[in-house]
Amino acid sequence: MLRITELRLPLNHPEEALRPAIVARLGIRDEELRGFNVFRRGYDARKKTAIVLIYTLDCELADEAAVARRLADDPHIRPTPDTRYQFIGHAPADFYATERPRPVVIGFGPCGIFSALILAQMGLRPIVLERGKAVRERTQDTWGLWRQRQLNPESNVQFGEGGAGTFSDGKLWSQISDPRHLTRKVLTEFVKAGAPEEILYVSKPHIGTFRLVSMVEKIRAEIIELGGEIRFQQKVTDLLVETRDGERQVRGVMLESGEEIRTDHVVLALGHSARDTFQMLHGRGVQMEAKPFSVGFRIEHPQSLIDRARFGPNAGNAILGAADYKLVHHASNGRGVYSFCMCPGGTVVAATSELERVVTNGMSQYSRAERNANAGIVVGINPADYRQDPGGSGPVNPLDGMAFQRFWESRAYELGGGGYIAPASLVGDFLKRQRSSALGSVQPSYKPGVQLVHLDQPGRTVLPEYVLDAIREALPAFERQIKGFSMRDAVLTGVETRTSSPLRVNRGKDYQSLNTRGLYPAGEGAGYAGGIMSAGVDGIEVAEAVGRSMLGA
């Protein structure tokens, strides 16, 4: 087959216009086109009155070789690459006939799910240990916080089957380099589990929380059917390490119940909020380092405002859907400010996993039909900003970032008045450094609710002053890109502190810890991913590394 890229057609073209456009592009007769598939469909909205759709298509031709030779100099016509997933090997049927430890996956978010799935598909029968509950029970606990202000520290937005990605926009795109087409493997598995087939070809696919729940259950069922084991409410409290001739080797894990599980291969797919587990690993001498992350607020606007700003007269078009945005500003104080995890037609959610702390995040359902758009507006910080020994020399303690997060999450809880109420301000009042007295036209979606506060109150700021100053400068700059972005009634809700992990568990090219053999740091929590797709891809690559070790591949 031949692949055509950058084939452009008007936004509202009839479906039957695609075939003649392909025929014209290839310079062939209609009967020479035996069939075609849409591999990707995006859009160019730079000219709001003349938005065009951009297609990537795979075409089956009567004489592909002749067309390929004739168009050899055309950079947008090439042979279709093979995007099928190739396993690195499979365990023989008698692999576990003799006593042999099985691989253990800690965590069952996107990274852990795909790590366990690939291991199971290779016949390696992984044991998955998830500290939280199964996804439907976990959903009930999460609603308990949102509706009744009751937090279960072991079952919430951060912990439980599906990971933090379950309560998000379900974004299924990434900017990672993907020469092996592993993102295609992730999308294909999601479609098998019940996701709409459109995620295979739309340029920015998403699923939404409700659909993710049933999909996660189906993937879990496949892992179990293939011989894997999923154990919920199984918190790992210690890592069993053997040192011989100066080399450290994993020999197992210990659970909170006191049970030991012997294994030589442990995949750490913890997620970025497993703070107690990171403390344990640090105490056990596992090599890790502090890393940059970002903090800020969630901002909410009417979704209709964003749609008009991005799509003009085409706002509301069903193909375009709810509009998103991506914004960046370099502030005069040297800080980078950017939009993060933008959720069209979504809600701001309570995302804490620790008692008496407030954390915000954003989520959308598949329909993206809620009234407000929301996104994180966050500022990059470095280890030097959060080290607990100001002015100290040498490396920053890897755990200092967690202490920084906890401080500001506790401050947000205090300013909100308790009960997981979040501190908030109207954008207009934030820009004037004053407290809001009442909400305006934008009603915040955060549950359990918000308390309007003075974000800049001396000695009790919601976030560090350099963060507030950078955001205050960025909002008018974003207004120049999206008319209405700094509207007075837009709402800032704090705090967004868990944009990514504040530390990295160092690993080598073999995906193993630099100083502990058999330990495979993976995914977002270990500092190697950011979002569902990149975490899933990292889980696949780590599973392959485990497979190579176990199978000698």
KANOR-V247951 format. One record per residue. N is the residue number from 1. RES is the residue in three letters. D_CENTER is the distance of its C-alpha to the mean C-alpha in Angstrom with 1 decimal. Layout:
n=N res=RES d_center=D_CENTER
n=N res=RES d_center=D_CENTER
This chain:
n=1 res=MET d_center=33.1
n=2 res=LEU d_center=32.6
n=3 res=ARG d_center=29.4
n=4 res=ILE d_center=29.9
n=5 res=THR d_center=27.3
n=6 res=GLU d_center=27.6
n=7 res=LEU d_center=29.9
n=8 res=ARG d_center=30.1
n=9 res=LEU d_center=31.4
n=10 res=PRO d_center=31.9
n=11 res=LEU d_center=29.3
n=12 res=ASN d_center=31.7
n=13 res=HIS d_center=33.3
n=14 res=PRO d_center=34.7
n=15 res=GLU d_center=33.1
n=16 res=GLU d_center=36.3
n=17 res=ALA d_center=36.1
n=18 res=LEU d_center=33.6
n=19 res=ARG d_center=36.1
n=20 res=PRO d_center=38.8
n=21 res=ALA d_center=36.3
n=22 res=ILE d_center=35.4
n=23 res=VAL d_center=39.1
n=24 res=ALA d_center=39.9
n=25 res=ARG d_center=37.2
n=26 res=LEU d_center=38.4
n=27 res=GLY d_center=42.1
n=28 res=ILE d_center=43.0
n=29 res=ARG d_center=44.8
n=30 res=ASP d_center=43.0
n=31 res=GLU d_center=44.4
n=32 res=GLU d_center=42.8
n=33 res=LEU d_center=39.3
n=34 res=ARG d_center=38.9
n=35 res=GLY d_center=35.4
n=36 res=PHE d_center=31.9
n=37 res=ASN d_center=28.3
n=38 res=VAL d_center=25.6
n=39 res=PHE d_center=22.9
n=40 res=ARG d_center=21.0
n=41 res=ARG d_center=21.8
n=42 res=GLY d_center=20.7
n=43 res=TYR d_center=22.8
n=44 res=ASP d_center=24.4
n=45 res=ALA d_center=25.0
n=46 res=ARG d_center=26.6
n=47 res=LYS d_center=29.9
n=48 res=LYS d_center=29.2
n=49 res=THR d_center=32.5
n=50 res=ALA d_center=32.1
n=51 res=ILE d_center=28.5
n=52 res=VAL d_center=28.3
n=53 res=LEU d_center=26.3
n=54 res=ILE d_center=25.4
n=55 res=TYR d_center=25.7
n=56 res=THR d_center=25.1
n=57 res=LEU d_center=27.6
n=58 res=ASP d_center=28.9
n=59 res=CYS d_center=32.7
n=60 res=GLU d_center=35.3
n=61 res=LEU d_center=38.7
n=62 res=ALA d_center=42.3
n=63 res=ASP d_center=42.6
n=64 res=GLU d_center=39.3
n=65 res=ALA d_center=41.0
n=66 res=ALA d_center=43.4
n=67 res=VAL d_center=40.8
n=68 res=ALA d_center=38.7
n=69 res=ARG d_center=41.8
n=70 res=ARG d_center=42.8
n=71 res=LEU d_center=39.4
n=72 res=ALA d_center=38.6
n=73 res=ASP d_center=38.4
n=74 res=ASP d_center=35.8
n=75 res=PRO d_center=32.4
n=76 res=HIS d_center=30.8
n=77 res=ILE d_center=32.5
n=78 res=ARG d_center=31.7
n=79 res=PRO d_center=31.7
n=80 res=THR d_center=28.8
n=81 res=PRO d_center=26.7
n=82 res=ASP d_center=26.3
n=83 res=THR d_center=22.6
n=84 res=ARG d_center=23.5
n=85 res=TYR d_center=22.0
n=86 res=GLN d_center=24.6
n=87 res=PHE d_center=24.7
n=88 res=ILE d_center=26.1
n=89 res=GLY d_center=28.5
n=90 res=HIS d_center=29.4
n=91 res=ALA d_center=31.2
n=92 res=PRO d_center=34.8
n=93 res=ALA d_center=35.9
n=94 res=ASP d_center=37.7
n=95 res=PHE d_center=35.0
n=96 res=TYR d_center=35.0
n=97 res=ALA d_center=38.8
n=98 res=THR d_center=39.4
n=99 res=GLU d_center=37.8
n=100 res=ARG d_center=34.5
n=101 res=PRO d_center=31.4
n=102 res=ARG d_center=28.3
n=103 res=PRO d_center=24.8
n=104 res=VAL d_center=22.8
n=105 res=VAL d_center=19.0
n=106 res=ILE d_center=18.0
n=107 res=GLY d_center=15.0
n=108 res=PHE d_center=13.8
n=109 res=GLY d_center=10.1
n=110 res=PRO d_center=8.4
n=111 res=CYS d_center=10.0
n=112 res=GLY d_center=13.1
n=113 res=ILE d_center=13.6
n=114 res=PHE d_center=13.8
n=115 res=SER d_center=15.8
n=116 res=ALA d_center=18.1
n=117 res=LEU d_center=18.4
n=118 res=ILE d_center=19.5
n=119 res=LEU d_center=21.8
n=120 res=ALA d_center=23.3
n=121 res=GLN d_center=23.8
n=122 res=MET d_center=25.6
n=123 res=GLY d_center=27.8
n=124 res=LEU d_center=26.8
n=125 res=ARG d_center=26.3
n=126 res=PRO d_center=23.6
n=127 res=ILE d_center=23.8
n=128 res=VAL d_center=20.5
n=129 res=LEU d_center=20.7
n=130 res=GLU d_center=18.5
n=131 res=ARG d_center=19.6
n=132 res=GLY d_center=18.6
n=133 res=LYS d_center=20.1
n=134 res=ALA d_center=19.7
n=135 res=VAL d_center=17.4
n=136 res=ARG d_center=20.3
n=137 res=GLU d_center=21.9
n=138 res=ARG d_center=18.7
n=139 res=THR d_center=18.4
n=140 res=GLN d_center=22.0
n=141 res=ASP d_center=21.4
n=142 res=THR d_center=18.5
n=143 res=TRP d_center=21.0
n=144 res=GLY d_center=23.5
n=145 res=LEU d_center=21.9
n=146 res=TRP d_center=21.3
n=147 res=ARG d_center=24.8
n=148 res=GLN d_center=26.9
n=149 res=ARG d_center=25.5
n=150 res=GLN d_center=25.5
n=151 res=LEU d_center=22.7
n=152 res=ASN d_center=22.5
n=153 res=PRO d_center=21.1
n=154 res=GLU d_center=20.3
n=155 res=SER d_center=18.8
n=156 res=ASN d_center=16.5
n=157 res=VAL d_center=13.1
n=158 res=GLN d_center=12.0
n=159 res=PHE d_center=14.4
n=160 res=GLY d_center=15.4
n=161 res=GLU d_center=14.8
n=162 res=GLY d_center=11.4
n=163 res=GLY d_center=9.8
n=164 res=ALA d_center=7.9
n=165 res=GLY d_center=5.9
n=166 res=THR d_center=9.5
n=167 res=PHE d_center=10.3
n=168 res=SER d_center=8.1
n=169 res=ASP d_center=9.0
n=170 res=GLY d_center=7.8
n=171 res=LYS d_center=7.1
n=172 res=LEU d_center=8.3
n=173 res=TRP d_center=9.1
n=174 res=SER d_center=8.8
n=175 res=GLN d_center=11.6
n=176 res=ILE d_center=12.2
n=177 res=SER d_center=15.8
n=178 res=ASP d_center=16.3
n=179 res=PRO d_center=20.0
n=180 res=ARG d_center=20.1
n=181 res=HIS d_center=18.1
n=182 res=LEU d_center=15.8
n=183 res=THR d_center=13.2
n=184 res=ARG d_center=16.3
n=185 res=LYS d_center=16.7
n=186 res=VAL d_center=13.2
n=187 res=LEU d_center=14.2
n=188 res=THR d_center=17.7
n=189 res=GLU d_center=16.9
n=190 res=PHE d_center=15.1
n=191 res=VAL d_center=18.2
n=192 res=LYS d_center=20.4
n=193 res=ALA d_center=18.8
n=194 res=GLY d_center=19.6
n=195 res=ALA d_center=17.1
n=196 res=PRO d_center=19.1
n=197 res=GLU d_center=20.3
n=198 res=GLU d_center=19.4
n=199 res=ILE d_center=15.9
n=200 res=LEU d_center=17.8
n=201 res=TYR d_center=19.3
n=202 res=VAL d_center=17.9
n=203 res=SER d_center=16.4
n=204 res=LYS d_center=13.3
n=205 res=PRO d_center=12.9
n=206 res=HIS d_center=11.2
n=207 res=ILE d_center=12.4
n=208 res=GLY d_center=12.3
n=209 res=THR d_center=12.8
n=210 res=PHE d_center=16.4
n=211 res=ARG d_center=16.0
n=212 res=LEU d_center=13.2
n=213 res=VAL d_center=15.7
n=214 res=SER d_center=18.4
n=215 res=MET d_center=16.4
n=216 res=VAL d_center=15.2
n=217 res=GLU d_center=18.9
n=218 res=LYS d_center=20.2
n=219 res=ILE d_center=18.2
n=220 res=ARG d_center=19.4
n=221 res=ALA d_center=22.9
n=222 res=GLU d_center=22.8
n=223 res=ILE d_center=22.0
n=224 res=ILE d_center=24.9
n=225 res=GLU d_center=27.2
n=226 res=LEU d_center=26.8
n=227 res=GLY d_center=27.9
n=228 res=GLY d_center=24.8
n=229 res=GLU d_center=24.9
n=230 res=ILE d_center=22.3
n=231 res=ARG d_center=23.4
n=232 res=PHE d_center=22.0
n=233 res=GLN d_center=23.0
n=234 res=GLN d_center=23.6
n=235 res=LYS d_center=22.8
n=236 res=VAL d_center=23.4
n=237 res=THR d_center=25.6
n=238 res=ASP d_center=27.1
n=239 res=LEU d_center=26.8
n=240 res=LEU d_center=30.1
n=241 res=VAL d_center=31.0
n=242 res=GLU d_center=34.2
n=243 res=THR d_center=35.7
n=244 res=ARG d_center=38.3
n=245 res=ASP d_center=40.0
n=246 res=GLY d_center=37.4
n=247 res=GLU d_center=34.4
n=248 res=ARG d_center=31.9
n=249 res=GLN d_center=30.8
n=250 res=VAL d_center=28.6
n=251 res=ARG d_center=30.8
n=252 res=GLY d_center=28.9
n=253 res=VAL d_center=27.1
n=254 res=MET d_center=28.6
n=255 res=LEU d_center=27.4
n=256 res=GLU d_center=28.2
n=257 res=SER d_center=30.9
n=258 res=GLY d_center=32.7
n=259 res=GLU d_center=32.0
n=260 res=GLU d_center=31.6
n=261 res=ILE d_center=29.8
n=262 res=ARG d_center=31.1
n=263 res=THR d_center=28.9
n=264 res=ASP d_center=28.8
n=265 res=HIS d_center=25.2
n=266 res=VAL d_center=22.3
n=267 res=VAL d_center=18.6
n=268 res=LEU d_center=16.7
n=269 res=ALA d_center=13.3
n=270 res=LEU d_center=13.4
n=271 res=GLY d_center=10.2
n=272 res=HIS d_center=10.8
n=273 res=SER d_center=13.4
n=274 res=ALA d_center=15.9
n=275 res=ARG d_center=18.3
n=276 res=ASP d_center=21.4
n=277 res=THR d_center=20.4
n=278 res=PHE d_center=19.7
n=279 res=GLN d_center=23.2
n=280 res=MET d_center=24.7
n=281 res=LEU d_center=23.5
n=282 res=HIS d_center=24.8
n=283 res=GLY d_center=28.0
n=284 res=ARG d_center=28.3
n=285 res=GLY d_center=28.3
n=286 res=VAL d_center=25.1
n=287 res=GLN d_center=24.5
n=288 res=MET d_center=21.6
n=289 res=GLU d_center=21.4
n=290 res=ALA d_center=20.2
n=291 res=LYS d_center=17.7
n=292 res=PRO d_center=16.9
n=293 res=PHE d_center=14.2
n=294 res=SER d_center=14.6
n=295 res=VAL d_center=16.0
n=296 res=GLY d_center=17.3
n=297 res=PHE d_center=17.5
n=298 res=ARG d_center=16.2
n=299 res=ILE d_center=18.6
n=300 res=GLU d_center=19.9
n=301 res=HIS d_center=22.2
n=302 res=PRO d_center=23.9
n=303 res=GLN d_center=21.8
n=304 res=SER d_center=25.2
n=305 res=LEU d_center=25.5
n=306 res=ILE d_center=22.3
n=307 res=ASP d_center=23.5
n=308 res=ARG d_center=26.9
n=309 res=ALA d_center=25.8
n=310 res=ARG d_center=23.7
n=311 res=PHE d_center=25.8
n=312 res=GLY d_center=29.2
n=313 res=PRO d_center=31.6
n=314 res=ASN d_center=29.1
n=315 res=ALA d_center=26.9
n=316 res=GLY d_center=26.5
n=317 res=ASN d_center=26.7
n=318 res=ALA d_center=25.2
n=319 res=ILE d_center=23.9
n=320 res=LEU d_center=22.1
n=321 res=GLY d_center=20.8
n=322 res=ALA d_center=19.4
n=323 res=ALA d_center=18.9
n=324 res=ASP d_center=16.0
n=325 res=TYR d_center=16.5
n=326 res=LYS d_center=15.4
n=327 res=LEU d_center=17.8
n=328 res=VAL d_center=18.9
n=329 res=HIS d_center=22.1
n=330 res=HIS d_center=23.9
n=331 res=ALA d_center=25.9
n=332 res=SER d_center=29.4
n=333 res=ASN d_center=28.7
n=334 res=GLY d_center=26.6
n=335 res=ARG d_center=23.2
n=336 res=GLY d_center=20.4
n=337 res=VAL d_center=19.0
n=338 res=TYR d_center=16.1
n=339 res=SER d_center=14.2
n=340 res=PHE d_center=10.5
n=341 res=CYS d_center=8.1
n=342 res=MET d_center=11.3
n=343 res=CYS d_center=12.1
n=344 res=PRO d_center=15.4
n=345 res=GLY d_center=17.8
n=346 res=GLY d_center=15.8
n=347 res=THR d_center=16.4
n=348 res=VAL d_center=15.7
n=349 res=VAL d_center=15.3
n=350 res=ALA d_center=16.7
n=351 res=ALA d_center=14.1
n=352 res=THR d_center=16.5
n=353 res=SER d_center=17.3
n=354 res=GLU d_center=20.5
n=355 res=LEU d_center=23.8
n=356 res=GLU d_center=25.0
n=357 res=ARG d_center=22.0
n=358 res=VAL d_center=20.1
n=359 res=VAL d_center=16.3
n=360 res=THR d_center=14.8
n=361 res=ASN d_center=11.5
n=362 res=GLY d_center=11.3
n=363 res=MET d_center=11.2
n=364 res=SER d_center=13.2
n=365 res=GLN d_center=15.2
n=366 res=TYR d_center=15.8
n=367 res=SER d_center=18.9
n=368 res=ARG d_center=17.4
n=369 res=ALA d_center=20.9
n=370 res=GLU d_center=20.8
n=371 res=ARG d_center=23.0
n=372 res=ASN d_center=20.7
n=373 res=ALA d_center=18.0
n=374 res=ASN d_center=15.8
n=375 res=ALA d_center=13.6
n=376 res=GLY d_center=13.2
n=377 res=ILE d_center=16.2
n=378 res=VAL d_center=15.8
n=379 res=VAL d_center=18.0
n=380 res=GLY d_center=17.5
n=381 res=ILE d_center=19.5
n=382 res=ASN d_center=20.9
n=383 res=PRO d_center=22.3
n=384 res=ALA d_center=25.7
n=385 res=ASP d_center=24.7
n=386 res=TYR d_center=23.8
n=387 res=ARG d_center=26.2
n=388 res=GLN d_center=28.4
n=389 res=ASP d_center=31.6
n=390 res=PRO d_center=31.9
n=391 res=GLY d_center=33.9
n=392 res=GLY d_center=33.5
n=393 res=SER d_center=33.6
n=394 res=GLY d_center=31.8
n=395 res=PRO d_center=28.2
n=396 res=VAL d_center=26.2
n=397 res=ASN d_center=25.7
n=398 res=PRO d_center=22.2
n=399 res=LEU d_center=22.2
n=400 res=ASP d_center=23.2
n=401 res=GLY d_center=19.8
n=402 res=MET d_center=19.3
n=403 res=ALA d_center=22.8
n=404 res=PHE d_center=21.9
n=405 res=GLN d_center=19.0
n=406 res=ARG d_center=21.3
n=407 res=PHE d_center=24.1
n=408 res=TRP d_center=22.4
n=409 res=GLU d_center=20.8
n=410 res=SER d_center=24.4
n=411 res=ARG d_center=25.9
n=412 res=ALA d_center=23.8
n=413 res=TYR d_center=25.0
n=414 res=GLU d_center=28.6
n=415 res=LEU d_center=28.5
n=416 res=GLY d_center=27.2
n=417 res=GLY d_center=30.2
n=418 res=GLY d_center=28.7
n=419 res=GLY d_center=27.5
n=420 res=TYR d_center=23.8
n=421 res=ILE d_center=25.0
n=422 res=ALA d_center=22.9
n=423 res=PRO d_center=24.9
n=424 res=ALA d_center=24.8
n=425 res=SER d_center=26.8
n=426 res=LEU d_center=27.7
n=427 res=VAL d_center=26.8
n=428 res=GLY d_center=30.5
n=429 res=ASP d_center=31.6
n=430 res=PHE d_center=28.9
n=431 res=LEU d_center=30.3
n=432 res=LYS d_center=33.8
n=433 res=ARG d_center=32.9
n=434 res=GLN d_center=34.2
n=435 res=ARG d_center=33.3
n=436 res=SER d_center=32.6
n=437 res=SER d_center=35.3
n=438 res=ALA d_center=33.8
n=439 res=LEU d_center=31.0
n=440 res=GLY d_center=31.6
n=441 res=SER d_center=30.5
n=442 res=VAL d_center=26.8
n=443 res=GLN d_center=26.3
n=444 res=PRO d_center=23.2
n=445 res=SER d_center=21.1
n=446 res=TYR d_center=20.1
n=447 res=LYS d_center=21.6
n=448 res=PRO d_center=23.8
n=449 res=GLY d_center=24.9
n=450 res=VAL d_center=25.4
n=451 res=GLN d_center=28.3
n=452 res=LEU d_center=29.4
n=453 res=VAL d_center=30.1
n=454 res=HIS d_center=31.2
n=455 res=LEU d_center=28.1
n=456 res=ASP d_center=30.5
n=457 res=GLN d_center=33.1
n=458 res=PRO d_center=34.8
n=459 res=GLY d_center=33.9
n=460 res=ARG d_center=31.3
n=461 res=THR d_center=28.7
n=462 res=VAL d_center=25.3
n=463 res=LEU d_center=23.6
n=464 res=PRO d_center=25.5
n=465 res=GLU d_center=27.9
n=466 res=TYR d_center=26.5
n=467 res=VAL d_center=23.1
n=468 res=LEU d_center=25.1
n=469 res=ASP d_center=27.4
n=470 res=ALA d_center=24.7
n=471 res=ILE d_center=23.0
n=472 res=ARG d_center=26.5
n=473 res=GLU d_center=27.3
n=474 res=ALA d_center=24.2
n=475 res=LEU d_center=24.5
n=476 res=PRO d_center=27.8
n=477 res=ALA d_center=26.5
n=478 res=PHE d_center=23.7
n=479 res=GLU d_center=26.5
n=480 res=ARG d_center=28.1
n=481 res=GLN d_center=25.2
n=482 res=ILE d_center=24.6
n=483 res=LYS d_center=27.9
n=484 res=GLY d_center=27.6
n=485 res=PHE d_center=24.5
n=486 res=SER d_center=26.6
n=487 res=MET d_center=28.5
n=488 res=ARG d_center=30.3
n=489 res=ASP d_center=28.9
n=490 res=ALA d_center=25.1
n=491 res=VAL d_center=23.7
n=492 res=LEU d_center=21.8
n=493 res=THR d_center=20.5
n=494 res=GLY d_center=19.7
n=495 res=VAL d_center=18.2
n=496 res=GLU d_center=14.6
n=497 res=THR d_center=14.6
n=498 res=ARG d_center=11.4
n=499 res=THR d_center=9.3
n=500 res=SER d_center=9.2
n=501 res=SER d_center=11.7
n=502 res=PRO d_center=15.2
n=503 res=LEU d_center=16.6
n=504 res=ARG d_center=16.5
n=505 res=VAL d_center=18.3
n=506 res=ASN d_center=20.3
n=507 res=ARG d_center=20.7
n=508 res=GLY d_center=23.0
n=509 res=LYS d_center=23.0
n=510 res=ASP d_center=23.6
n=511 res=TYR d_center=20.3
n=512 res=GLN d_center=22.5
n=513 res=SER d_center=22.8
n=514 res=LEU d_center=25.4
n=515 res=ASN d_center=27.8
n=516 res=THR d_center=27.1
n=517 res=ARG d_center=27.7
n=518 res=GLY d_center=25.9
n=519 res=LEU d_center=22.9
n=520 res=TYR d_center=19.7
n=521 res=PRO d_center=16.9
n=522 res=ALA d_center=13.5
n=523 res=GLY d_center=9.8
n=524 res=GLU d_center=7.9
n=525 res=GLY d_center=11.0
n=526 res=ALA d_center=13.4
n=527 res=GLY d_center=12.2
n=528 res=TYR d_center=11.4
n=529 res=ALA d_center=7.7
n=530 res=GLY d_center=4.9
n=531 res=GLY d_center=1.6
n=532 res=ILE d_center=3.9
n=533 res=MET d_center=6.7
n=534 res=SER d_center=7.2
n=535 res=ALA d_center=7.0
n=536 res=GLY d_center=9.3
n=537 res=VAL d_center=11.4
n=538 res=ASP d_center=11.9
n=539 res=GLY d_center=12.9
n=540 res=ILE d_center=15.4
n=541 res=GLU d_center=16.9
n=542 res=VAL d_center=17.4
n=543 res=ALA d_center=19.0
n=544 res=GLU d_center=21.2
n=545 res=ALA d_center=22.3
n=546 res=VAL d_center=23.3
n=547 res=GLY d_center=25.0
n=548 res=ARG d_center=27.0
n=549 res=SER d_center=28.1
n=550 res=MET d_center=29.2
n=551 res=LEU d_center=30.7
n=552 res=GLY d_center=32.1
n=553 res=ALA d_center=30.6
